[in-house]
Amino acid sequence: MTRRRARARAPKAWAGRFAAPAASVAEAFTTSLPFDRRLYPHDVAGSVAHVRALVRARLLTRREGARLEGGLARVRRELDAGRFRFLPSDEDIHMAIERRLTELVGPVGGKLHTGRSRNDQVALDLRLWLRAECAALDAALARVQRALATLARRHRDALLPGYTHLQRAQPILLAHHLLAYREMLARDRTRLRDCRVRADELPLGAGALAGAGFPLDRRFVARQLGFARVTANSVDAVADRDAAAEFLAAAAICAVHLSRLAEEIVLWASEEFGFIELPDAFATGSSMMPQKKNPDVAELVRGKTGRVTGALVALLTTLKGLPLAYNKDLQEDKPPLFDAADTLGQSLDVLAAMLPHLRFRTARMAAAADGLLLATDLADLLVERGVPFRRAHAIVGGLVRHCLATGTSLRELDADLLRRHSPHLTPELVRRLTPARSVARRRVVGGTAPREVARQLARAAREDAS
């Protein structure tokens, strides 16, 4: 029974060398169709360009080329509509498309693979996918950047305690803090654009590893598919997955940035911080505790970072021991690559949707930005009166120690105490310390002063409009 079923399966494209069919367990183990079928738009586009190159090389007649292009267009329509019927014998999306094409156009379909191998074909599909995915993620990043800039404009005067070591440090503007994440995402976008540059090479024509044995015009194919250049070495062309690794590195760094933002949302939404109120549409409750409002969306953004960084490690581990040129191990590049892209894209989409609905408790934030956070400003005032900074630091440190011991604030210290620490200190001077004045002092380029934040917002508006 098993043998009869095996003989009934469609023969493999490579079956001529073999006296026995593939074992069903081996066939199931080696197939890539469950995950590489998403490459079909790129596979069809690459096949159309290849048909035109074959016609140009006079390996196909114009009539044969037109028939193949028409068949490929029909296959594409079936795939788009979900009507394409995959067979168990289809090893991958490449063979599935070629098999269906041959069913539609007859024996001429067998000419499609002239001068190419699945090795350079999958390398082409992957590069086409990478180019498209880099552009899609770049657009998603831009949406999150716009959401951050909108929040910053809405709260451009709100004060926030800035933190180091998760300890309150100095007052800053909330807008300044939000725009810091916008800068991170800007670097992520440049990394994805750099990756797209590296992926912008046509590998088709490399064949299995040695190059095509027919006079195919690779530059013509590159122009057909919008590639900037062709690969320079056929062995490298089919073995190279650098662009995929670079994409995952960029995705992993981006996911880490999103995780840091998500972590602050989780912290700020806690009772201990109380800086934000989560929108009901982006929070969940507890199945046991009626009072709970949980930041599950932000927590999942934080948690999914592990999948994206894990994908990078998975691909690098696959690549690290491979001799040239192609090895079947390279089939394992796509599951982590696709999963990382999907995961990152989903995280970006949900953040872009959630951020505009965050409600900031600005009064609570401003209160937290006061008090001993002004110690650095007091030291700066002493420096302006000629006291060396290290001495000023020590003087103010002594005052802070007194405040902590007595439960007072810097602005409550009396004249005698201030004079004992430094003749330059007076109650009038100390009372000048406010979070708003502290922020306004930070006028260096890139600082948190309102005028500098206004410049950042203006730059963001220009970039968002371009």
VMD Tcl script that draws the C-alpha trace (Angstrom):
set ca {
  {0.00 0.00 0.00}
  {2.75 2.44 0.95}
  {4.68 1.70 -2.26}
  {1.59 2.17 -4.41}
  {0.94 5.58 -2.81}
  {4.59 6.54 -3.28}
  {4.45 5.67 -6.97}
  {1.24 7.72 -7.30}
  {2.94 10.88 -6.11}
  {4.08 13.31 -8.79}
  {7.75 12.77 -9.67}
  {10.29 15.28 -8.38}
  {12.02 17.61 -10.79}
  {15.28 15.95 -9.80}
  {13.96 12.37 -9.79}
  {15.87 11.19 -12.87}
  {18.97 10.39 -10.81}
  {17.05 8.21 -8.32}
  {15.69 4.70 -8.63}
  {13.31 5.02 -5.66}
  {10.98 7.82 -4.60}
  {11.58 9.92 -1.52}
  {10.37 8.41 1.73}
  {7.26 10.20 2.96}
  {8.91 11.04 6.28}
  {11.91 12.55 4.46}
  {9.61 14.41 2.09}
  {7.70 15.94 5.00}
  {10.95 16.80 6.80}
  {12.59 18.55 3.87}
  {9.66 20.53 2.49}
  {9.77 24.30 2.92}
  {6.36 25.00 1.43}
  {4.59 25.71 4.76}
  {6.71 28.81 5.24}
  {8.19 29.80 1.88}
  {4.84 30.00 0.09}
  {4.70 33.65 1.19}
  {7.48 34.32 -1.32}
  {5.14 33.65 -4.24}
  {4.79 37.27 -5.47}
  {8.57 37.54 -5.68}
  {8.96 34.11 -7.25}
  {6.48 34.95 -9.98}
  {8.11 38.35 -10.60}
  {11.54 36.73 -10.83}
  {10.23 34.08 -13.21}
  {8.71 36.70 -15.51}
  {12.03 38.55 -15.65}
  {13.82 35.26 -16.32}
  {11.43 34.44 -19.18}
  {12.24 37.78 -20.78}
  {15.95 37.11 -20.40}
  {15.49 33.71 -22.09}
  {13.66 35.37 -24.98}
  {16.39 37.99 -25.22}
  {18.99 35.19 -25.36}
  {16.91 33.40 -28.04}
  {16.48 30.38 -25.82}
  {12.72 30.93 -26.06}
  {10.71 32.24 -28.99}
  {8.65 35.35 -28.42}
  {5.54 33.23 -28.66}
  {6.83 30.83 -26.02}
  {7.78 33.75 -23.80}
  {4.34 35.29 -24.12}
  {2.72 31.96 -23.32}
  {4.86 31.53 -20.21}
  {4.19 35.08 -19.05}
  {0.47 34.57 -19.52}
  {0.63 31.33 -17.55}
  {2.60 32.98 -14.75}
  {0.03 35.78 -14.59}
  {-2.71 33.20 -14.18}
  {-0.75 31.38 -11.47}
  {-0.30 34.70 -9.67}
  {-4.04 35.37 -9.81}
  {-4.79 31.92 -8.38}
  {-2.33 32.49 -5.54}
  {-3.68 35.98 -4.84}
  {-7.24 34.66 -4.68}
  {-6.35 31.64 -2.54}
  {-7.49 29.24 -5.26}
  {-4.08 27.71 -5.88}
  {-4.09 23.99 -5.05}
  {-0.86 22.85 -3.48}
  {0.12 19.19 -3.75}
  {1.98 17.06 -1.21}
  {4.70 16.56 -3.82}
  {5.37 20.31 -4.04}
  {8.65 20.70 -2.19}
  {8.66 24.46 -2.13}
  {6.93 27.45 -3.65}
  {9.29 27.41 -6.65}
  {8.39 23.88 -7.67}
  {4.70 24.43 -6.91}
  {4.57 27.39 -9.27}
  {6.52 25.60 -12.00}
  {4.33 22.51 -11.68}
  {1.11 24.53 -11.96}
  {2.52 26.59 -14.83}
  {3.27 23.43 -16.78}
  {-0.27 22.18 -16.13}
  {-1.58 25.43 -17.64}
  {0.73 25.93 -20.64}
  {1.94 22.42 -21.39}
  {5.49 21.21 -22.11}
  {6.82 24.71 -22.73}
  {6.56 25.16 -18.96}
  {9.55 22.83 -18.69}
  {11.68 25.48 -20.41}
  {11.21 28.03 -17.63}
  {14.03 26.65 -15.52}
  {16.60 26.91 -18.31}
  {19.74 28.59 -17.04}
  {18.71 28.85 -13.42}
  {18.80 26.78 -10.24}
  {16.64 26.85 -7.19}
  {19.81 28.06 -5.46}
  {19.89 31.39 -7.28}
  {16.09 31.45 -7.52}
  {15.58 31.37 -3.75}
  {18.41 33.86 -3.27}
  {16.56 36.17 -5.65}
  {13.20 35.70 -3.92}
  {14.77 36.39 -0.55}
  {16.39 39.60 -1.72}
  {13.14 40.78 -3.29}
  {11.34 40.02 -0.03}
  {13.99 41.82 2.02}
  {13.72 44.95 -0.12}
  {9.94 45.01 0.32}
  {10.07 44.22 4.03}
  {12.66 46.90 4.74}
  {10.34 49.43 3.10}
  {7.28 48.15 5.02}
  {9.03 48.29 8.39}
  {10.45 51.70 7.58}
  {6.89 52.94 7.03}
  {5.73 51.31 10.29}
  {8.59 52.95 12.18}
  {7.61 56.31 10.70}
  {4.08 55.86 12.09}
  {5.41 55.26 15.61}
  {7.71 58.27 15.24}
  {4.75 60.45 14.28}
  {2.79 59.16 17.29}
  {5.67 60.05 19.61}
  {6.03 63.51 18.09}
  {2.28 64.12 18.44}
  {2.42 63.18 22.12}
  {5.42 65.44 22.60}
  {3.64 68.42 21.03}
  {0.56 67.77 23.12}
  {2.63 67.83 26.31}
  {5.41 70.20 25.31}
  {5.36 72.06 28.66}
  {4.89 69.04 30.96}
  {7.68 68.37 33.46}
  {9.01 64.91 34.19}
  {11.65 63.57 36.55}
  {14.49 62.24 34.43}
  {16.09 59.07 35.73}
  {19.48 57.45 35.93}
  {19.83 54.04 37.59}
  {16.00 54.21 37.87}
  {16.53 56.90 40.51}
  {15.15 60.41 40.11}
  {17.94 62.56 38.70}
  {17.01 65.93 37.16}
  {13.87 67.61 35.83}
  {13.32 67.34 32.10}
  {10.44 67.96 29.72}
  {8.21 64.99 28.97}
  {8.44 65.98 25.30}
  {12.23 65.69 25.48}
  {11.93 62.18 26.91}
  {9.47 61.06 24.25}
  {11.62 62.48 21.48}
  {14.53 60.38 22.72}
  {12.64 57.32 21.51}
  {12.01 59.04 18.21}
  {15.77 59.37 17.79}
  {16.23 55.65 18.48}
  {13.68 54.77 15.83}
  {15.36 57.14 13.39}
  {18.56 55.11 13.73}
  {16.53 51.92 13.23}
  {15.22 53.32 9.97}
  {18.72 54.10 8.72}
  {19.83 50.56 9.55}
  {16.95 49.10 7.55}
  {17.76 51.40 4.64}
  {21.40 50.31 4.78}
  {20.24 46.69 4.74}
  {18.15 47.38 1.66}
  {21.23 48.76 -0.08}
  {23.12 45.56 0.64}
  {20.19 43.44 -0.55}
  {19.94 45.39 -3.79}
  {22.02 42.95 -5.85}
  {20.64 40.47 -8.36}
  {21.81 36.89 -7.69}
  {19.83 35.32 -10.55}
  {22.23 34.03 -13.18}
  {24.55 32.47 -10.61}
  {22.95 29.10 -11.29}
  {23.63 26.38 -8.77}
  {27.02 27.94 -7.96}
  {29.12 28.29 -11.12}
  {26.99 30.68 -13.17}
  {24.47 30.05 -15.91}
  {25.64 28.07 -18.94}
  {23.72 30.29 -21.36}
  {24.31 33.90 -22.48}
  {21.76 35.47 -20.14}
  {21.92 39.24 -19.80}
  {21.99 39.64 -16.02}
  {22.03 43.43 -16.14}
  {18.85 43.31 -18.22}
  {17.21 41.13 -15.56}
  {18.43 43.49 -12.84}
  {16.77 46.39 -14.62}
  {13.56 44.39 -14.99}
  {13.44 43.79 -11.23}
  {14.76 47.17 -10.14}
  {18.09 45.97 -8.73}
  {20.93 48.46 -8.52}
  {23.59 45.93 -9.56}
  {24.33 42.24 -10.11}
  {26.34 40.02 -7.79}
  {30.04 39.80 -8.66}
  {30.71 36.16 -7.70}
  {28.36 33.27 -8.45}
  {29.54 31.15 -5.51}
  {28.97 33.98 -3.08}
  {25.63 34.84 -4.70}
  {23.99 31.53 -3.75}
  {25.75 31.13 -0.38}
  {25.33 34.69 0.90}
  {22.74 35.45 3.58}
  {24.42 38.58 4.91}
  {21.48 40.80 4.04}
  {19.15 38.48 5.97}
  {21.47 38.54 8.99}
  {21.80 42.31 8.73}
  {18.03 42.64 8.55}
  {17.66 40.56 11.70}
  {20.34 42.59 13.48}
  {18.48 45.79 12.61}
  {15.19 44.20 13.66}
  {16.67 43.01 16.96}
  {18.01 46.45 17.84}
  {14.67 47.99 16.93}
  {12.83 45.43 19.06}
  {15.10 46.29 21.99}
  {14.19 49.97 21.55}
  {10.50 49.11 21.56}
  {11.03 46.96 24.63}
  {12.59 49.88 26.51}
  {9.62 52.08 25.61}
  {7.21 49.32 26.63}
  {9.03 48.87 29.94}
  {8.57 52.55 30.76}
  {4.89 52.34 29.90}
  {4.59 49.39 32.28}
  {6.44 51.26 35.04}
  {4.64 54.55 34.55}
  {1.23 52.84 34.58}
  {1.95 51.28 38.00}
  {0.49 52.69 41.20}
  {4.02 53.38 42.40}
  {4.69 55.77 39.52}
  {1.19 56.74 38.48}
  {2.43 58.88 35.58}
  {0.04 57.52 32.94}
  {-3.40 56.03 32.65}
  {-3.63 53.24 30.10}
  {-6.48 53.39 27.60}
  {-9.04 50.68 28.29}
  {-8.79 49.47 24.70}
  {-5.10 48.61 25.20}
  {-5.24 47.05 28.68}
  {-6.67 43.90 30.21}
  {-8.15 42.85 33.53}
  {-7.65 39.98 35.90}
  {-9.76 36.83 35.92}
  {-9.61 36.88 39.74}
  {-8.91 40.43 40.93}
  {-11.65 42.88 39.87}
  {-9.58 46.01 40.52}
  {-6.74 45.16 38.13}
  {-5.85 47.02 34.95}
  {-2.90 45.28 33.37}
  {-0.51 46.64 30.70}
  {-0.57 43.41 28.70}
  {0.00 45.10 25.33}
  {3.17 46.82 26.51}
  {4.30 43.65 28.29}
  {3.91 41.62 25.11}
  {5.88 44.17 23.10}
  {8.59 43.77 25.71}
  {8.29 39.97 25.71}
  {8.29 39.53 21.93}
  {11.74 41.11 21.80}
  {13.10 37.69 22.77}
  {11.69 36.17 19.59}
  {13.32 38.80 17.39}
  {16.72 38.64 19.06}
  {16.46 34.84 19.07}
  {15.89 34.87 15.31}
  {19.18 36.69 14.81}
  {21.05 34.14 16.92}
  {19.32 31.29 15.08}
  {20.39 32.51 11.65}
  {23.95 33.31 12.69}
  {24.23 29.85 14.24}
  {22.98 28.28 11.00}
  {25.50 30.21 8.92}
  {28.58 29.89 11.08}
  {29.70 26.42 9.97}
  {28.61 26.27 6.34}
  {31.17 25.56 3.61}
  {30.59 27.18 0.24}
  {28.39 27.21 -1.69}
  {24.76 26.21 -1.12}
  {23.72 23.83 1.67}
  {20.23 22.70 2.61}
  {20.81 24.29 6.03}
  {20.07 27.59 4.32}
  {16.44 26.55 4.08}
  {16.33 27.32 7.81}
  {16.95 31.02 7.17}
  {13.34 31.78 6.40}
  {11.33 30.68 9.49}
  {13.22 32.97 11.91}
  {13.45 35.72 9.31}
  {9.73 35.75 8.58}
  {8.76 35.38 12.22}
  {11.00 38.26 13.29}
  {9.63 40.55 10.58}
  {6.03 39.67 11.47}
  {6.65 40.07 15.19}
  {8.38 43.41 14.83}
  {5.73 44.68 12.42}
  {2.93 43.74 14.84}
  {4.71 45.44 17.73}
  {5.14 48.63 15.72}
  {1.51 48.60 14.62}
  {0.11 48.16 18.12}
  {2.37 50.87 19.58}
  {1.39 53.31 16.84}
  {-2.25 52.63 17.70}
  {-1.84 52.79 21.49}
  {0.51 55.76 22.01}
  {-1.95 58.51 20.97}
  {-4.40 57.30 23.65}
  {-2.03 57.37 26.64}
  {-3.24 59.83 29.29}
  {-0.42 61.51 31.21}
  {-0.89 62.65 34.80}
  {1.17 65.77 34.38}
  {0.58 67.19 37.87}
  {1.93 64.03 39.47}
  {4.89 64.03 37.12}
  {5.66 67.67 37.88}
  {5.53 67.05 41.64}
  {7.96 64.17 41.22}
  {10.33 66.45 39.28}
  {10.76 68.83 42.24}
  {12.67 68.68 45.51}
  {16.16 67.23 45.69}
  {16.27 66.88 41.89}
  {17.33 70.54 41.93}
  {20.60 69.80 43.73}
  {22.63 69.97 40.53}
  {21.15 73.38 39.76}
  {22.20 74.63 43.21}
  {25.73 73.40 42.57}
  {25.67 75.18 39.20}
  {24.64 78.43 40.93}
  {27.67 78.14 43.23}
  {29.90 77.53 40.20}
  {28.58 80.75 38.68}
  {29.83 82.50 41.86}
  {33.34 81.16 41.42}
  {33.19 77.98 43.50}
  {35.00 75.03 41.85}
  {32.47 72.39 40.81}
  {33.94 69.64 42.99}
  {33.71 71.93 46.03}
  {30.19 72.98 45.03}
  {29.23 69.32 44.68}
  {30.46 68.61 48.21}
  {28.65 71.64 49.67}
  {25.34 70.71 48.11}
  {25.84 67.06 49.08}
  {26.03 68.18 52.71}
  {22.81 70.14 52.33}
  {21.10 67.14 50.73}
  {22.20 64.98 53.65}
  {20.64 67.50 56.06}
  {17.40 67.60 54.07}
  {17.12 63.82 54.10}
  {17.73 63.70 57.84}
  {15.23 66.42 58.67}
  {12.59 65.83 55.99}
  {12.96 69.33 54.57}
  {13.48 70.61 51.04}
  {16.34 72.72 49.73}
  {14.04 75.75 49.45}
  {13.13 75.46 53.15}
  {16.69 75.78 54.48}
  {17.28 78.82 56.70}
  {19.94 81.48 56.23}
  {22.21 80.39 59.10}
  {22.42 76.80 57.86}
  {23.08 77.92 54.31}
  {25.78 80.37 55.46}
  {27.57 77.67 57.46}
  {27.90 75.57 54.34}
  {28.92 78.43 52.02}
  {28.99 82.24 52.24}
  {27.59 82.31 48.71}
  {24.31 80.68 49.73}
  {21.28 82.74 50.72}
  {17.58 81.86 51.07}
  {16.85 84.15 48.13}
  {19.27 82.22 45.93}
  {17.90 78.84 46.98}
  {14.29 79.92 46.46}
  {15.13 80.58 42.83}
  {15.37 76.83 42.36}
  {12.33 75.48 40.50}
  {11.91 72.62 38.05}
  {10.88 75.05 35.30}
  {14.02 77.15 35.79}
  {16.13 74.00 35.94}
  {14.79 72.87 32.59}
  {15.23 76.32 31.06}
  {18.94 76.33 31.99}
  {19.63 73.32 29.77}
  {19.94 75.38 26.61}
  {22.75 73.45 24.91}
  {21.94 71.96 21.53}
  {19.99 68.79 22.18}
  {19.18 69.81 25.76}
  {15.81 69.77 27.49}
  {15.24 73.55 27.49}
  {11.89 74.49 25.90}
  {13.53 76.29 22.98}
  {15.70 73.27 22.21}
  {12.75 70.89 22.43}
  {10.86 73.25 20.11}
  {13.70 72.84 17.61}
  {13.48 69.07 17.90}
  {9.74 69.22 17.30}
  {10.22 71.46 14.29}
  {12.76 69.04 12.84}
  {10.36 66.16 13.49}
  {7.60 68.02 11.66}
  {9.85 68.60 8.66}
  {10.92 64.96 8.56}
  {7.36 63.68 8.94}
  {6.25 65.91 6.08}
  {8.99 64.77 3.71}
}
mol new
graphics top color blue
foreach p $ca { graphics top sphere $p radius 0.5 }
foreach p [lrange $ca 0 end-1] q [lrange $ca 1 end] { graphics top cylinder $p $q radius 0.2 }
display resetview
